[in-house]
Structure formats: structure tokens, C-alpha cells
Amino acid sequence: MPLTRCIDQSHNTLVEFYEKLLENESSTLSSRAKDMLGLIVELDILFKNIAVYAFTSHANLQIVSGSYTHDQVGVSVSAYGYQVGYVIRYVMPQEDNPPWEDAMIVGEAKSLKLAVEMIVIAMLRSSLWKGNEKAEKFLLSHIKEQ
């Protein structure tokens, strides 16, 4: 199953959302949309056998633990625009003893390939898919392949 837009934000697909942003007069926004479309293509291929949902907030992609926008965000992804690059964020789980509530891990990927790898690691380390055996097994196997 490809990366799917959350049920309560399903007026168009993730691809349609970013394609519409390509038409924006802001060259920065359209450049960010182009990079996000490339990322979604790769994530669609990667997640073809598991259900992963996301919603958009401005031009950012929010990957969630369930199928609704009010489910906990596991990973947040932003594209730079004008140059290939992404910022990937996730909230540290409580079992990792974060220094404060909702402390975040933030990383930058200078390539599409690295962004995909970092998203998989962030999904696994966020612990939001803990207990979803199919997703956990997939995420772990993907990391071991790298």
C-alpha cells in the first residue's frame, strides 16, 4: 500500500497536493513541492506492503502512527527547495529519557536516498509503531539491508 493521506484529509492525494504546489507563484514553494514529490515516489515504493499514513501541514509531510491527523506524528519531513535536501524530525520516546517533554531529534539529509533511510530510522526509533509487528519487522529489515 503506498503512503496514504490521512482519512480526514483525503480531499486529494499527497501527490495531488504537492502537484498543486508546483503551480505556486513562489519559486521556493514550488521547488520544495518538487522535492517532496520525489520523496513520495520513493516512499510509495518502499511502503508498498505496509500501511503508512501521512498528512500535510503547509508544505511539510507529517507521518502519523494511525490513519487520522489527530494520531501522534511519528516523523515530520520538510524539503529545503532550490537544492536537494530534507529535514527529518521525530519526538524522542519516553523510554529514551528525553531531557524534556516532546524533545525532538532533528537531522538533515543532503540526498533523497539518505532522506528515505533517515525516515525509516526515525519511524523505528520514535516507537510509535511498536506493537505493529508487520511494520516493525519491515522497518528493522530495511535498516539491516543498508
Secondary structure, DSSP 8 states (H G I E B T S, - for coil): ---EE-GGGTTS-HHHHHHHHHT-S-HHHHHHHHHHHHHHHHHHHHTTTS--EEEEETTEEEEESSSSTTS-EEEEEEE-SSSS-EEEEEE--GGG--SSTT-EEEEEESSHHHHHHHHHHHHHHT-TTTT-HHHHHHHHHHHHH-
